[in-house]
Amino acid sequence: MAEQADTRAALEVAVVGGSIAGCAVAIELARAGCAVTLFERSGEELKDRGAGIGVPAAVIDTLIARDLVDGDIARFPAPAFLRISRTAEAPDYGRLAWAQPAVMLALNWGSLYRNLRRRVPDAVYRTRCQVTDVRNLDDRRPRVVLADGREHDFDLVVCADGYASLGRRLLFPRATMAYAGYVLWRGALAEAALDDPAPLERGIHALGYAGGHGIFYFVPGPDGGVARGRRLVNWGMYHPVPAAELTAFMTAADGTLHEGSLPPGAMPAATEAGLKALATRRLPRYYDAIVQRSQGTFAYAIYDCPVPGYRRGRVCLAGDAGAFARPHSGAGALKGMHDAIALGAAVAAAGQDGQALDAALAAWDTERTAENNRLVRFGQQLGHAFVDAIPDWSGMDAAAMAAWYESVVTIPSDYLRVRG
């Protein structure tokens, strides 16, 4: 059986999960000459929540060069994190303590996903196909089992099935998600609803308060619009929720308990009203008005999870199915695309030789495990700095904040700079 698998005209690859990481893996492995099948459990295209993401500028250049996204994908620069606090002297717009230089571009999550999805042929992207098991983990032909009872053998299986990954549980059952003690409450607001868009033009606004911070920045609109008046304000606020209260917080208005996130429209009215009341007490009035006008807000519980590896035999992990980092790290969807690019290169270099493929996967595993676990530690450092032990920014100047940041965040970043 192993010899037969090694002499196939093309490696048969299963990708589990059809979000950003899964699409990127499918594209890269197809271009490496593999026969790819992508299994997505939902019955339709993944939904855009209007959320934005910040991307290191160099990463976008790489994605364009590799034709993973269009050269004209909607984006615009976010050259700084503006660290702001509400003070008695500046109740409307807050006091700027530090314009921390950054090399970021703001994108719309939906635009990034659609760019990738267009590059995956419909014949490859199988909807309504929930993978319930992966068997023969130590063989050269692992077996994918679907919810409807069908079973398929492949030369390689890549689980890109998100933070609650079946693949991670099968490969590394002791690698469990650890709750960080806080949630990220998010929303979006059309630019047209702002009284004055000018204050948000300068970058990503980070509002510090006791127990966390909020972020506010423009992203392209749902139609990719980047012109004034067509953008979205993407925002989020970190809020502590003790572990004993997390189940109640993550229970939707209809009584459904959500494991990791409350989707738009699911949050109980009383929970949203309580969070908006906190925003009024914490934020300068300009930013609070954005929060109050936002409808259908949603929330994520913040977790992290390092992993001992990214591979067992011919079964691999990609994206959040592997190491899961807090959103402060800026990794998110980009981690999965880096996994995909590196995996595609490893498979292409190995060709049809089975031993070469195993050696290439082992090297890929070592590199991705180290890099992505580093991102987990980076996210933990940022979480400690900006949520768990955030200082009072109101009396700090740029030099003091830079010194503070440098003392608590020791892992280098691709997008944050301490000094210009």
C-alpha positions in Angstrom: 0.0 0.0 0.0 2.8 2.4 0.9 4.7 1.7 -2.3 1.5 2.2 -4.3 0.9 5.6 -2.7 4.5 6.7 -3.4 4.2 6.1 -7.2 0.9 7.9 -7.9 0.8 10.4 -10.7 -0.1 13.1 -8.2 -0.3 13.2 -4.4 -3.9 13.0 -3.3 -4.4 15.5 -0.6 -7.4 16.2 1.7 -7.8 19.7 3.2 -10.2 19.8 6.1 -11.7 23.3 6.5 -12.6 25.9 4.0 -11.8 29.2 5.6 -8.7 31.4 4.9 -6.1 28.8 5.9 -7.9 26.0 4.2 -8.2 27.9 0.9 -4.5 28.9 1.1 -3.4 25.3 1.7 -5.6 24.1 -1.2 -4.2 26.7 -3.6 -0.5 26.1 -2.7 -0.7 22.3 -2.8 -2.7 22.3 -6.1 0.1 24.5 -7.6 2.6 22.0 -6.2 1.0 19.4 -8.4 -1.3 17.7 -5.9 -4.8 16.4 -6.5 -6.6 18.4 -3.8 -10.0 17.9 -2.2 -11.2 20.5 0.3 -13.9 19.4 2.8 -16.0 22.3 4.3 -18.7 21.3 6.8 -21.0 24.2 6.1 -23.3 24.3 3.1 -22.4 27.7 1.8 -19.7 30.3 1.5 -18.3 31.4 4.9 -20.0 34.6 6.2 -18.3 37.9 6.5 -19.0 39.6 9.9 -17.7 42.9 8.6 -14.5 42.4 10.7 -11.2 43.9 9.7 -7.7 42.7 10.1 -4.3 44.4 10.2 -1.7 42.9 8.0 2.1 43.6 8.0 2.8 45.4 4.7 5.5 43.0 3.6 3.0 40.1 3.9 0.6 41.6 1.4 3.5 42.0 -1.0 4.3 38.3 -0.6 0.6 37.3 -1.1 0.3 39.4 -4.3 3.6 38.1 -5.7 2.3 34.5 -5.1 -1.0 35.4 -6.7 -2.9 34.4 -3.6 -4.7 37.8 -3.6 -5.3 40.4 -6.4 -2.8 43.2 -6.8 -5.5 45.7 -6.2 -7.0 44.1 -3.1 -8.7 46.8 -1.1 -6.3 48.0 1.6 -4.9 51.2 3.1 -2.0 52.0 5.5 -2.3 52.1 9.2 1.1 53.7 10.0 0.8 53.8 13.8 -0.9 52.6 16.9 -2.2 55.7 18.7 -2.2 54.9 22.4 -4.9 57.1 23.9 -6.6 57.4 27.3 -9.6 59.3 28.5 -8.8 62.1 30.9 -10.8 64.8 32.7 -9.0 67.3 30.5 -9.8 65.4 27.2 -13.2 63.7 27.6 -14.1 64.0 23.9 -11.2 62.6 22.0 -8.8 61.5 24.8 -5.2 62.3 25.4 -2.6 60.8 23.0 0.3 59.3 25.0 2.2 57.6 22.2 2.0 57.2 18.4 3.7 53.8 18.3 5.1 53.4 14.7 3.8 50.4 12.8 4.0 48.9 9.3 0.4 47.7 8.9 -2.2 47.6 6.2 -5.9 47.5 7.1 -8.0 44.9 5.2 -11.6 43.6 5.3 -11.7 39.9 6.3 -14.3 39.2 3.7 -12.3 40.6 0.9 -9.2 38.5 1.9 -11.4 35.4 2.1 -13.1 36.0 -1.3 -9.7 36.6 -3.0 -8.5 33.2 -1.8 -11.8 31.4 -2.4 -11.9 32.5 -6.1 -8.6 30.7 -6.6 -10.0 27.4 -5.3 -12.0 25.6 -8.1 -15.5 24.8 -7.2 -14.9 21.2 -8.1 -12.3 21.1 -5.3 -14.3 22.9 -2.7 -16.8 20.4 -1.3 -19.5 21.9 0.9 -21.7 20.0 3.4 -18.8 17.6 4.0 -18.1 17.4 7.7 -15.0 15.4 8.6 -15.7 13.4 11.8 -12.5 11.4 12.0 -9.0 10.8 10.5 -7.8 7.3 10.8 -4.5 5.4 10.0 -2.6 8.4 11.4 0.7 6.5 11.2 0.3 5.1 7.7 1.2 6.7 4.4 -2.4 6.6 3.4 -4.5 8.3 6.2 -8.2 7.9 6.0 -10.8 10.7 6.2 -14.2 9.8 7.5 -17.2 12.0 6.7 -20.4 12.4 8.8 -22.4 10.6 6.1 -20.3 7.5 6.5 -18.2 7.9 3.4 -14.4 7.2 3.8 -11.6 8.2 1.6 -7.8 7.5 1.7 -5.3 10.2 0.9 -1.5 10.5 0.6 -1.7 13.7 2.8 -4.3 15.2 5.1 -4.1 18.8 6.2 -6.4 19.9 9.0 -7.1 23.6 8.7 -10.3 23.4 10.7 -9.9 26.3 13.1 -9.3 26.8 16.8 -11.6 23.9 17.8 -9.7 21.6 15.4 -10.5 17.9 15.2 -7.1 17.4 13.8 -5.3 18.9 16.8 -7.4 16.8 19.2 -6.5 13.6 17.2 -2.8 14.4 16.8 -2.0 16.0 20.1 -4.8 15.4 22.6 -2.9 17.0 25.5 -2.6 20.3 23.7 -5.6 22.1 25.1 -7.0 25.6 24.8 -6.3 27.8 27.9 -8.7 30.6 28.6 -6.9 33.9 29.1 -9.5 35.4 31.5 -11.0 38.0 29.1 -13.1 38.4 26.0 -12.9 40.6 22.9 -16.2 42.4 22.2 -16.4 43.5 18.6 -18.5 45.5 16.2 -18.4 47.5 12.9 -20.1 50.8 11.9 -20.5 52.3 8.5 -18.4 55.5 8.0 -21.6 57.3 7.0 -22.8 57.0 10.6 -19.9 59.0 11.9 -20.3 62.6 12.8 -16.6 63.2 11.9 -14.3 60.6 10.3 -11.2 62.7 10.4 -9.9 61.5 13.9 -9.6 57.9 12.6 -7.5 58.8 9.5 -4.1 58.5 11.3 -3.9 54.8 12.1 -5.2 52.2 14.6 -6.5 53.9 17.7 -5.8 52.0 20.9 -7.8 53.3 23.9 -6.3 52.2 27.3 -8.5 51.7 30.4 -8.4 49.7 33.6 -8.8 46.0 32.7 -8.0 46.2 29.0 -8.0 48.4 25.9 -10.1 49.1 22.8 -9.1 49.3 19.1 -10.7 51.4 16.5 -9.7 51.7 12.8 -11.0 52.0 9.3 -11.1 49.0 7.0 -12.4 48.8 3.4 -16.2 48.5 3.2 -18.0 45.3 2.3 -17.8 46.1 -1.4 -14.1 46.8 -1.1 -14.6 50.6 -1.0 -11.6 52.5 0.3 -12.8 56.0 -0.6 -14.1 58.3 2.2 -17.6 57.6 3.0 -17.5 53.9 1.9 -15.3 52.5 4.7 -16.2 50.6 7.9 -15.0 51.4 11.4 -13.8 48.2 12.8 -13.6 48.1 16.6 -13.0 45.8 19.5 -12.8 46.1 23.3 -11.1 43.7 25.6 -13.1 43.0 28.7 -12.2 40.7 31.7 -14.7 37.8 32.3 -13.7 35.4 35.1 -13.6 31.8 34.1 -16.5 31.0 36.5 -18.7 33.5 34.6 -17.7 32.6 31.0 -20.4 30.0 30.4 -23.1 32.6 31.3 -21.4 35.2 29.1 -21.2 32.8 26.1 -24.8 31.8 26.3 -26.9 33.3 23.5 -30.2 35.0 23.8 -31.9 31.8 22.7 -30.2 29.8 25.4 -27.6 28.2 23.1 -24.1 27.9 24.7 -21.4 28.9 22.2 -17.9 27.5 22.8 -15.7 30.2 21.4 -17.7 33.1 20.0 -21.1 34.7 20.1 -22.0 35.5 16.5 -23.7 38.8 15.5 -27.3 38.9 16.7 -26.8 36.2 19.3 -25.7 38.3 22.3 -28.5 38.8 24.9 -29.7 42.4 25.0 -28.9 42.7 28.7 -25.3 41.6 28.0 -24.8 44.1 25.2 -26.4 46.9 27.2 -24.0 46.2 30.1 -21.0 46.3 27.8 -22.1 49.5 26.2 -22.6 51.1 29.6 -19.0 50.1 30.4 -17.8 51.6 27.1 -19.4 54.9 28.1 -17.5 54.9 31.4 -14.2 53.9 29.8 -13.9 55.6 26.5 -13.7 59.2 25.3 -17.0 60.4 23.9 -16.0 60.2 20.2 -15.2 56.4 20.4 -18.1 55.7 22.8 -20.5 57.1 20.1 -19.2 54.6 17.6 -19.8 51.7 20.1 -23.3 52.9 21.0 -24.4 53.2 17.3 -23.1 49.7 16.4 -25.7 47.0 16.0 -25.3 43.2 16.1 -22.1 43.2 18.1 -20.4 40.0 18.8 -17.7 38.5 21.1 -14.8 36.0 21.3 -13.4 34.4 24.3 -9.7 34.7 24.2 -7.6 31.5 24.4 -4.2 30.4 23.5 -2.7 27.0 22.8 0.9 26.1 22.0 1.4 22.7 20.3 4.2 20.1 20.4 4.1 19.7 16.7 2.4 20.3 13.4 2.5 16.8 12.0 2.1 13.2 12.7 3.0 11.0 9.8 1.1 12.2 6.8 -1.4 14.3 8.8 -0.6 18.0 9.2 -2.1 21.1 10.9 -2.4 24.6 9.5 -3.7 27.9 10.7 -5.5 28.0 14.0 -5.8 24.3 14.0 -2.2 24.3 15.1 -0.8 26.8 17.6 -3.5 29.3 18.5 -2.4 32.8 19.4 -4.3 35.7 21.0 -5.5 38.3 18.5 -3.0 40.9 19.9 -0.3 39.0 18.0 -1.6 40.0 14.7 -1.2 36.4 13.5 -4.8 35.3 12.8 -5.4 34.3 9.3 -1.9 35.2 8.2 -0.4 32.4 10.2 -2.4 29.9 8.1 -1.2 31.4 4.9 2.4 31.2 6.0 1.8 27.6 6.9 0.3 27.0 3.5 3.2 28.7 1.5 5.8 26.7 3.4 3.9 23.5 3.1 3.5 23.9 -0.7 7.2 24.6 -1.1 8.1 21.5 0.9 5.8 19.2 -1.0 6.9 20.6 -4.4 10.5 20.1 -3.5 9.9 16.4 -2.5 8.2 15.5 -5.7 6.9 11.9 -5.9 9.5 10.4 -3.7 7.9 9.1 -0.5 11.0 9.3 1.7 11.7 12.8 0.4 8.2 13.8 1.3 8.4 12.5 4.8 11.7 14.3 5.3 10.3 17.5 3.8 7.2 17.3 6.1 9.5 16.8 9.1 11.5 19.9 8.3 8.3 21.9 7.7 6.9 20.6 11.0 10.0 21.8 13.0 10.0 25.2 11.4 6.3 25.9 11.7 6.1 24.6 15.3 8.9 26.9 16.5 7.6 30.0 14.6 3.9 29.6 15.6 4.6 28.8 19.2 6.7 32.0 19.2 3.6 33.9 18.1 1.7 32.3 21.0 4.2 33.7 23.4 4.2 37.1 21.7 0.4 37.2 22.1 0.7 36.3 25.8 3.2 39.1 26.3 0.9 41.6 24.6 -2.1 40.3 26.6 -0.2 40.8 29.8 0.9 44.3 28.8 -2.4 45.6 27.4 -5.0 43.8 29.4 -3.9 41.9 32.5 -1.4 44.5 33.8 -2.1 47.6 31.7 -0.7 50.7 33.4 -2.5 54.1 33.6 -1.5 55.8 30.4 -2.9 59.2 31.4 0.4 60.3 33.0 2.8 58.7 30.5 4.5 60.3 27.6 5.9 58.7 24.5 9.3 58.0 26.0 7.9 56.4 29.1 5.5 54.3 27.1 8.2 53.1 24.8 10.4 52.1 27.7 7.5 50.3 29.4 6.6 48.4 26.2 10.2 47.4 25.6 10.4 46.1 29.2 7.4 43.8 29.0 7.3 42.8 25.3 10.6 41.1 24.5 9.6 39.0 21.4 10.2 40.9 18.1 7.2 41.8 16.0 6.8 42.0 12.2 4.6 45.1 12.5 5.2 46.9 15.8 8.2 49.1 16.3 9.2 50.5 19.7 11.2 53.5 18.3 10.6 54.9 14.9 
